Structure formats: structure tokens, C-alpha cells
């Protein structure tokens, strides 16, 4: 379609046959994954590609949506949603100023991970009023698919209590990531201060308690793509362990290695034909972990620059591929919990880079709400990290301990995971 589109554009606008027609792509989430598929397969066709929070490494990414559920079942504790929300809000409050500026945004989730003790939230009180809601059954991360045009209504009672050691144990294990039964890591976690969306439980009025709510984002992938049965979700997690999740990941990783995984790190064709990439990811994405993008960036860096040291390889990669983490941002959007910035002019930035040679050493992002609404901030290009001085001046710093906190080795798999 891209080659056809170029020909149609040339004919429609009467462009000379020897004139350059620039080709750009922009997408987020699965659209971001699809953007990477174009770069990896037909890199010579594109001049600039903008990808946000790509849902690549699909086998691990989708099954990982079940990790929080299996943690809850294994620990035999199903926290009220209000308890988990309280842990998140306390984390944000405690880590907000670690980046040098108290603005309600955790710009340095790495410093939060290195310095904040979740146990400090135990005993803190929480309260959430009674709520009710309905669903048409086709939202992202839906809990249960319904028949066409049907809706479900649920009522959640008021939640009043204190943060428990059991609730913190669930949160802590989620934030450590998925490990097998012998302690080998299989996948990465979400960042500190991200919401625990996949850990949301549902209220069962028949027993007056919160119970497991299997996330269909992962359950449907397990049934239809791993077990190959036409069922919308897993009916239960009985006998499903951490090792089971890893087995499912491994099956899907091999089965869909040339399609859905989309993690080929050798981008020689794209790079050699002058292509440019702007890759961004909300640091508090609660669907696709931000560290997923860091891991792929590092995979490309090492494969494309063999024999180079870290700083030299980063400099070489940044000539044509830039990664930007968006402070406080959620999945492909701003975050209702943190009034942080979000990039709005990515395409203009890309065109300026490709056609005018102006390299984006930082990425402009606008704050949409809160005390600093309307402020334009400069997002740091990875691996540099933001730090504020006096609430008004931000600089991009190199912090080795912070960089190391984003680094994971997936030794639970025999095959390399890029």
C-alpha cells in the first residue's frame, strides 16, 4: 500500500518522476507495533517513523496482562481496588519531588524504584465511595465480552479500610516482574507510580467480597493464540502458575516470531536508506511497560553497533533513532493521576529532522492540566534523565544507577528476547 500510495500521490499532484516523495508513519500502541513492523520489513520505503508505546514482543506483552491475576491467586489475596489506588497515590506523593520539582508528576520513576519503600504505605487509611458503571463490552482491556448491543452494570460498594501487608505484597511482586519457579526473570514490570489496572478485582455481592477478575486482554490471547480455541477468555486460573505463563509466552514467541513479535533488532536497511525514528513511551503506562521500549532500544543499539562501548553506541544510534520517555504519561495519553506533559507536535519535529536536518535532541511536550498547564517542557532523549532545579530549570542528566534500574535480562527463556 505504501508503494501504491507513493505512485498515486505522484500522479495526483503532478509531481515530477524524479522528485522526492517523503513517506511518514505515525501510530501508538498496536499502531506503534505496526510501525515497527514496517521499519523491520520494508525499511527502504519510509523516511520517518513515529512510534508510541508499541505493543511489540506480543507473546510476552499479552500474557503479561495475566501476571497480576496469577500473583493475586498465588498469594491468595484479592485487594479492593481502592486499596491499590491508595498505594499508587501514596507512591506518587512520596516520589513526586525526587526529580527536583513538586508538581504532582513522577518524572523519575527510576529514583522512585531505588528510594521508595512500599511498606511505608501499610496502615494508611483509604476510602472510596460507592460506584456503579456499565460497559458495552468492547473497551480495551474489557473484563468480559458481551453479546452484540448488550451491556453489563456493576455496583461497587463503598470501600473503607487501611492498606494491608497483603496488599503491599501484591503490589511489590507486580513491580518486580514475572519470574519462574527457580528465580529466572521472564518479563519486565510496570514502573513505580503506575496504576495497577491489571490487578483490579471485582465485587461479588453473594459473598460480600472482592474476587479475582481475569483480564481478557491476556486471557483471550491465551485461549485464541496459544491454546487455539475460540473462547473469549480463560474461565479460571486454576493450576495456572508463573511457569504456566512463561510456557505460554514461549509457545507464542516461537509461533509468532515472524509476525506479532515485531522485535527484529537489525534495522540496517532502514538506517542505510536514511530513515529516522522518534520513539516515545509514557513512563507510567499501565498497559505496555515503559521498560519494554528501553529494552528494544538497547537491543537495536547493541546489534547495530557491535564492538562499541555504551556511550559510543548511544551516540551512533541517536543519529537516526531517538527514544523519549514521557514523565507521568499513561498508555498513549496523558494520565488522570499525574498532570504531566505530552508530545503534541511529533510529526512537525520529524519532518524538520528528515527534510531540514534538525536533530531532535529533546522533544517538545505540553502540560495540559494542573499548576503548570500550558507549559512546554523538553523531554530528554534516552538514556539521559530529567532533573529540575528551583522548579523552573530542567536539565537532562546521565545517571548510571537509574539506567541500570531499567535493564532486564530474560534468562527464563533459552532464545534471546529482543
N, C-alpha and C positions, 0 to 999 in steps of 0.2 A: 504493500500500500504506500510505503514511503516513496519508492521509486516512481510509482504511478502518480502520486501527488506532486512530485517534482515536475514531471512531464506536463501535467495539467496546469500547474502554476505557470510554467514557462510559456505554454500556448495561450492561456487566458490573458496574461498580462503582456504578451508580445515581447517577452524577454529574448534577447539575442542568444543563439545557441551556444556561444562560447562564454556567456555571462555566468557569474557565480550565483547560485541559488542557495541561500543558507537554510539549513534544516535544524529545527529545535524540538525538544521534547520536554514536557513537564508533567509530573504526576506524583502522588503521595500514597502511602500505604501499599495496597496491591498495585496501584498505579506506579508507585516507586519501584516495586519489584519488576513490573513490566518494562519500565525504563531501563533497568539494569539488563534485562534480557535482550533489549535492542543493542545496548553497548557491547555485550558479550558475544552476540551472534553476528550482528551487521554493523560493526563499529564504523566502517567506512562511509555509512550513509548519513551520519549525524555530525553536526558541527558543535552543538552544545546540548547537554542533557542535564535537567534539574530534577533530582530525586529527593523526596522527603520520606522519612520513616519507612524505608522499604521493608515489606513483609517477605524478605527472602530467607534462605535457609528454611524453607517451608516445612519440612518434616519436623525439625526441632521447634520452629516457631508455633505451629498449630498445636502439636501435642503438649507444648509447654503451657498452654492455657488450662490444662488439667492438673498441673503441678500443685497449685494452691489447694485444689479439692482433695488430692491424694494426701497432702500434708495434713489437712484437717481430719481426714478419715484415719490416718495413721496415728495422729496424736489424740484422736477421739475428742476433739473439741471443735464446736461449730459456733464461732463468735457472733454475737449480734452485730449487724452492720455498723451500728453506732459506736461500738467499742473499737472497731478497726478504724473508723473515721477519726475517732479521738486520738488514736496513736499517730495517724498521719498529721493531724492538725498540731499536735504537740511537737512532732518532729520538725514541721515547718517553722514553728515558733522558736525552737531551740537552735535551728541551723540557719535561720534567715541571715543573721549578721556575720556568719563565718566568712562571707565573701567581702566583708568590709562595709556593707551597706544594709541598713534595716529598711527594707521596702516590701516585705511580705513575699519575697521571691528567694528561693534557694538556688542561687546561681552556681554554687559549688557543692553538688551532691557528693562529690568525692571527699571533700572535707567533712561533710556530714557523716559519711560512712566511716571515716577514720577517727572521728571525735565524739560522736553521739552514742550514748548507751541507751538502748531501747528500754532496759529495765527501769530507767528513771521514770517511765510513764506508769508503772504499776501503782495502783491505788488512786490514781487521778479519776475524778468523777466525770460521768458523761450523761447527757440527756438528749433524746431526740423525740419530738412529738409524734403522735400517731399520724400515719400517712396512708394514702391509698393511691393506686395507679392502675393503668390499663395498658395493654400492648396489642398492637395489630399482628405481632408475631414475625415481623421481618426486619427488625432492627439489628445492627451489628452487635454480635455478642448476645443474641437473643437467648433467653433461657429455655423456651420451649416453642417449637413451631406449631402453629395452629392451622386449622383448615382455612381455605380461602375466605376472606372477608370476615373472619371471626375475631373476637377479641377476648382477652382474659383480664379479669380485675382481681387485684390483691389488696388486702389491707394489712398493714404492719402496725402492731400496737406501739404505744409509747415505750421507749427504751430508757431505763434509768438504772445506773449502776456505777461500778468503778472498773477501771482497767485491771484485768487479772493477769497473773503469771502465765496462765494457759494461753490467753490472747496474745501476749507478747511472744511466747514461744512459737506460735503460728507465724506471727509477723517476722520474727527473726529468721526462721527457716526459709520463708519465702524470699527474704532479702539476701540469703546466701546462695540460692540457686539450687538446681537439681543435681543430686549425687546418687551414684549407685550404692548397692549394699556393702561395698568394700571401700567406699570413700573416694571413688573417682568421679570427677565432675563431668556431667553430661551437657548441661546448658547453663546459661547466664541468667541472673536475676534482673528485676527492675531496680531502678535507683532509689536510694533513700528519699523520702518525701513524696514518692509516687503513691497514688491511691491503690488500695488492694481490691481492684474491681473483680478479679477472678476468684477472690475469696469470699465474695458476697454470698451470704446464706439466705434462706427463705423461711418465713414464719409458717409453722404448722399449727393451726388453731386446735386440732384434735388432741395434741399433746402439750399445747401451750409452750412451745419451744422452737428455737431456730434449728433448722436442719440443713443438710448438705444440698447444694444446688449445683448440679453438674453443668459446667459451662459448655454449651453446644458448639461454641467456636472450636473447641478441641474435640468434643465428643463426636461431632459429625465427621470431622476429619478421620478420627479413629475408626468409625464404622464404615464410611464410604470409601476412604482412600487406603486404609490399612487392612481392615477385615473384609473389604469389598462386598458389603451388604448394604442394601438400600434402606437404611434406617437413619433418622434424623439426629439421634443422639444415643449415647450409652444409657442403658436402663438402670445401671448401678455401677459402683466401683468395687464391688465385692471381688476379692482376690486380685485387685489391681494394686501393684506395688510400684515403688520408684523404678525397680528393674523392669517392670512391665512397660512403663512409659518409655524407658530407654530402648527396649526391644522394638516398640512401635516406631520410635524415631529412626532407628537403624533400618528397619524394613522400608520405611518411606524414603529415607535418604538414598538408598540404593535404587529403589523402584522409580523415583522421580528425579534422579541425578541430572538428567539432561533436559528436564522441563521445569518443574516447580522449584527446585533448589535455588537455581539462579545465583550461584556464588563462584563462578569461574573467575579466578584472580588474574589471569593473564589477559590484559587488555591491550596488547601490543598493536593490534590493527587500529583500534580507536585512537590510541595515543600517537601512532606514527602518521596518521592522516590529519592530525591537528585538532582532534576533538577535545572539548573542555567539559568538566563535570563540576556542578555545585550540588553537594550532598548535605542535607540538613536533617536534624532529628531533635524533637522535643526531649529535653533532658529528663522530664518526669512523665514520659509516655508510659501509660499503664497497660498498653496492649502489646506493642513491639518494644522490647527493652532497648534503651538508647545504646547500651554497650554492644548490641548486635551490629550497629553501624560502625562503631570503633573497631570491632573485631575484623570486619570485612576490609575497612580502610588499611589496617595493619597487614592483612593478608595480601592485598594488592601491593602495598609498599615493599614487602619482603620478596614477593615473586617477581615484581617488575624491576627491582634494583638489587640483584644478588651481589653479595660481597661488599655492599656498602654498609657503613655504620649507621646508627639510628638517625642522627641529625642530618647526615648527608642524604640518606634515602628520603627523609621527610621533605627536604628542600627540593629534591628531584621530582617527587610526586606532586608537590604543591604547584609545580609549573603548569599542571593541567588537571589536577583533581584536588578539590578543596572540600573538607568536611567541617561543618559548623554545628555545634550543639546549641540548642535554643533554651536559655535558662527558664525553668519553671513550666515550659510548654508541655501540653498533653499530646495525644495522638493526632497529628496533622492539624492541630488547632491550639488556640490559647487554652489556658487552664482556669476553670472557675475557682480553684483553690489558691491560685497564685497569679497576681496581676502583672505578669511579665511581658516581655517584648515578643513580637512575632514578625518574621520577614514578610514584607509585602511587595517588594519590587525585584524579585529574583530574576524575572525574565529580562528586565532592563539591564540588570547587572550582568547577566550572561551575554547579552548582545554586545554590551560595552567591552566585555572581555574578548569575545570572539572577533568582533569586527573592528575594534579600536585598540586592542592590545592592553586594556586597562585591567590588570590583575586584581581580583577582589581579596586583598589581604585580610579584610574584615567584611562582614555582611550587615547591611543596614536592616534594623528591625524596629518596629514602632510599638510602644506601650499603649494598649487600648483602654485600660481602666486603672483605677487606683490613684494613689497620690501623684504618680508620675505619668498620668495619662497624657498622650501626645508627644512624649519624649522619644527621640530617636536614639537608639543605642547601637553600638558596633559589636556584633558578635565575633568572638575570637575564632580564628582558624585553628583547628586541632593540629597539634597537641597543646597549644597554648590555652591557658585558662584565665578567666576574668577575675580581677580583684579591684575593688573600689577603694578610693582614698577620699576621705572627707565627704562622702555621699554624693560627690559631683564629678569626680575624675576616675575613669576606669582604664586600667592597663591590662594587656594580655601577658601573662607570666608563664614561664616554664617551671613546672613543679613535678619532679620525678616521682615523689611518693603518690601524688594524685594520679599521674599517668599509670603507675603500677596498679592502682586500685581498679582500673578499668580493664586490666589484662587477665584473660582466662585461657586455660588450656583444657581442652575437652578430651581428657585421657580415658573416658569411658568408652570411646569409640576406637576401633582399630584403623579406620580410614581417617584421613585428615579432614577437618571441618573448617572450611574457609569462611 
